[in-house]
Amino acid sequence: MIKEIKNETIEKMDKALASLKYELNSLRAGRANPKILDRVSVDYYGAMTPVNQLANVSAPEPRMIIVQPWDTNALPLIEKAIQKSDLGLNPGNDGKIIRIVMPQLTEERRKDLVKTAKKFGEDCKVAIRNIRRHAIQQLKELEKEGMITEDELKQAEADVQKMTDEETKKVDQTIAAKNEEILEV
């Protein structure tokens, strides 16, 4: 029983960390990253479809993203969706592909991106703490039902706290690495 709760807890915490990494990939750092367009969706024949499902997205150069749609009719739709997104990008369309030149980030924009990254990190830490609280609640219920002893409860709570501390440390390391990438000129 205790082992199942621990395994479930670490699995949920890992998912929270994976979600953080996904969110951070959508933040624009100094160099072009095709994953930045993962959140951009296009109204394609009445269905909101992510750009990466309509086109090949690549970064052949450090400051350029190329979007090559499989259906050329989607080209203006993709271009419009990228312009409307909150990414601040200005796509150029030559009739076959879309080129997006990544503008140099200003110091102010870099600081805003660092703040956003920290916010994502704090949200992830809150999620991890909620997962910990839920696991400890489950353990206390087991003890209340007489399925585990008080000593087993204390040991399991300590183990869950240790897992929480390790995951929180991973979040801090991930945020620090992203901040370093953002502030790199």
C-alpha positions as CSV (number, residue, x, y, z in Angstrom):
1,M,0.0,0.0,0.0
2,I,2.7,2.5,1.0
3,K,4.8,1.6,-2.0
4,E,1.9,2.2,-4.3
5,I,1.3,5.6,-2.9
6,K,5.0,6.5,-3.2
7,N,5.2,5.3,-6.8
8,E,2.0,7.2,-7.7
9,T,3.4,10.3,-6.0
10,I,6.7,10.3,-7.7
11,E,5.0,9.6,-11.1
12,K,2.7,12.6,-10.6
13,M,5.6,14.8,-9.5
14,D,7.6,13.8,-12.6
15,K,4.6,14.7,-14.8
16,A,4.5,18.1,-13.1
17,L,8.2,18.6,-14.0
18,A,7.6,17.4,-17.6
19,S,4.8,19.9,-17.9
20,L,7.1,22.7,-16.6
21,K,9.7,21.7,-19.2
22,Y,7.0,21.8,-21.9
23,E,5.9,25.3,-20.8
24,L,9.5,26.5,-20.8
25,N,10.1,25.3,-24.3
26,S,7.4,27.7,-25.5
27,L,9.4,30.6,-24.0
28,R,11.5,32.4,-26.6
29,A,15.1,32.6,-25.6
30,G,18.0,34.0,-27.7
31,R,18.0,31.3,-30.4
32,A,15.3,29.9,-32.6
33,N,13.5,26.9,-31.3
34,P,10.8,25.1,-33.4
35,K,8.9,24.2,-30.2
36,I,8.0,27.8,-29.7
37,L,5.2,27.3,-32.2
38,D,3.7,24.3,-30.4
39,R,1.1,26.4,-28.7
40,V,0.0,28.2,-31.9
41,S,-3.2,26.7,-33.3
42,V,-4.8,27.4,-36.8
43,D,-8.5,27.3,-37.7
44,Y,-8.1,24.6,-40.4
45,Y,-11.4,23.5,-42.0
46,G,-13.3,24.4,-38.8
47,A,-10.9,22.6,-36.3
48,M,-8.3,24.3,-34.2
49,T,-5.1,22.4,-35.3
50,P,-1.6,23.0,-33.9
51,V,0.9,24.3,-36.5
52,N,3.2,21.3,-36.0
53,Q,0.4,19.1,-37.2
54,L,-0.1,21.1,-40.4
55,A,3.5,21.7,-41.3
56,N,7.1,20.8,-40.9
57,V,8.7,23.2,-38.4
58,S,12.5,23.5,-38.4
59,A,15.3,25.9,-37.3
60,P,18.0,25.6,-40.0
61,E,19.8,28.7,-38.6
62,P,20.2,30.0,-35.0
63,R,17.9,33.0,-35.6
64,M,15.4,31.6,-38.1
65,I,12.4,29.2,-38.0
66,I,11.0,27.7,-41.2
67,V,7.4,26.5,-41.4
68,Q,6.7,24.3,-44.5
69,P,3.0,23.4,-44.7
70,W,2.0,20.1,-46.3
71,D,-1.0,21.9,-47.8
72,T,-0.1,25.2,-49.4
73,N,-3.7,26.4,-48.9
74,A,-3.0,26.5,-45.2
75,L,-0.1,28.9,-45.7
76,P,-2.0,32.2,-45.1
77,L,-3.9,30.6,-42.2
78,I,-0.7,29.6,-40.5
79,E,0.9,33.0,-41.1
80,K,-2.1,34.8,-39.6
81,A,-2.2,32.5,-36.6
82,I,1.5,33.2,-35.9
83,Q,0.9,36.9,-36.2
84,K,-2.0,36.8,-33.8
85,S,-0.1,34.7,-31.2
86,D,1.4,36.4,-28.2
87,L,4.9,35.5,-29.3
88,G,5.7,38.8,-31.0
89,L,6.9,37.2,-34.2
90,N,6.6,38.6,-37.8
91,P,6.4,35.8,-40.3
92,G,7.4,36.2,-44.0
93,N,5.6,34.2,-46.7
94,D,7.1,33.4,-50.1
95,G,4.2,31.3,-51.4
96,K,5.6,27.9,-50.4
97,I,7.2,28.4,-46.9
98,I,7.0,30.8,-44.0
99,R,10.2,32.2,-42.7
100,I,10.3,33.7,-39.2
101,V,13.4,35.7,-38.3
102,M,13.8,35.8,-34.6
103,P,14.4,39.4,-33.5
104,Q,17.2,40.1,-31.0
105,L,15.7,40.3,-27.5
106,T,15.9,43.5,-25.6
107,E,17.1,43.6,-22.0
108,E,13.6,44.5,-20.8
109,R,12.1,41.5,-22.7
110,R,14.7,39.2,-21.3
111,K,13.8,40.2,-17.8
112,D,10.1,39.7,-18.5
113,L,10.9,36.2,-19.8
114,V,12.9,35.4,-16.7
115,K,9.9,36.5,-14.5
116,T,7.6,34.3,-16.6
117,A,10.0,31.3,-16.2
118,K,10.1,31.9,-12.5
119,K,6.3,32.0,-12.4
120,F,6.1,28.7,-14.3
121,G,8.6,27.3,-11.7
122,E,6.5,28.5,-8.8
123,D,3.4,27.0,-10.3
124,C,5.2,23.7,-10.7
125,K,6.4,23.8,-7.0
126,V,2.8,24.5,-5.9
127,A,1.6,21.4,-7.9
128,I,4.4,19.3,-6.3
129,R,3.4,20.4,-2.8
130,N,-0.3,19.6,-3.6
131,I,0.8,16.1,-4.7
132,R,2.7,15.7,-1.4
133,R,-0.2,16.9,0.6
134,H,-2.5,14.4,-1.2
135,A,0.0,11.5,-0.6
136,I,0.3,12.3,3.1
137,Q,-3.5,12.4,3.4
138,Q,-3.7,9.0,1.8
139,L,-1.1,7.6,4.2
140,K,-3.0,9.1,7.2
141,E,-6.2,7.4,6.1
142,L,-4.3,4.1,5.9
143,E,-3.1,4.6,9.4
144,K,-6.6,5.6,10.6
145,E,-8.0,2.4,9.1
146,G,-5.4,0.4,10.9
147,M,-3.6,-0.9,7.7
148,I,-0.3,0.6,8.8
149,T,1.3,1.5,12.1
150,E,2.2,5.0,13.3
151,D,5.9,4.3,12.8
152,E,5.3,3.2,9.2
153,L,3.2,6.4,8.7
154,K,6.1,8.6,10.0
155,Q,8.6,6.8,7.8
156,A,6.4,7.1,4.8
157,E,5.8,10.8,5.4
158,A,9.5,11.4,5.7
159,D,10.1,9.5,2.4
160,V,7.4,11.6,0.6
161,Q,9.0,14.8,2.0
162,K,12.3,13.6,0.7
163,M,10.8,13.0,-2.8
164,T,9.2,16.5,-2.7
165,D,12.6,18.1,-1.8
166,E,14.3,16.3,-4.7
167,E,11.7,17.3,-7.2
168,T,11.7,20.9,-6.0
169,K,15.5,20.9,-6.5
170,K,15.0,19.6,-10.1
171,V,12.5,22.5,-10.7
172,D,15.1,25.0,-9.4
173,Q,17.8,23.6,-11.6
174,T,15.5,23.6,-14.7
175,I,14.5,27.2,-14.1
176,A,18.1,28.3,-13.5
177,A,19.2,26.6,-16.8
178,K,16.3,28.4,-18.7
179,N,17.1,31.7,-17.1
180,E,20.8,31.3,-18.2
181,E,19.6,30.5,-21.7
182,I,17.3,33.6,-21.8
183,L,19.9,36.0,-20.5
184,E,22.6,34.7,-22.9
185,V,23.3,37.4,-25.5
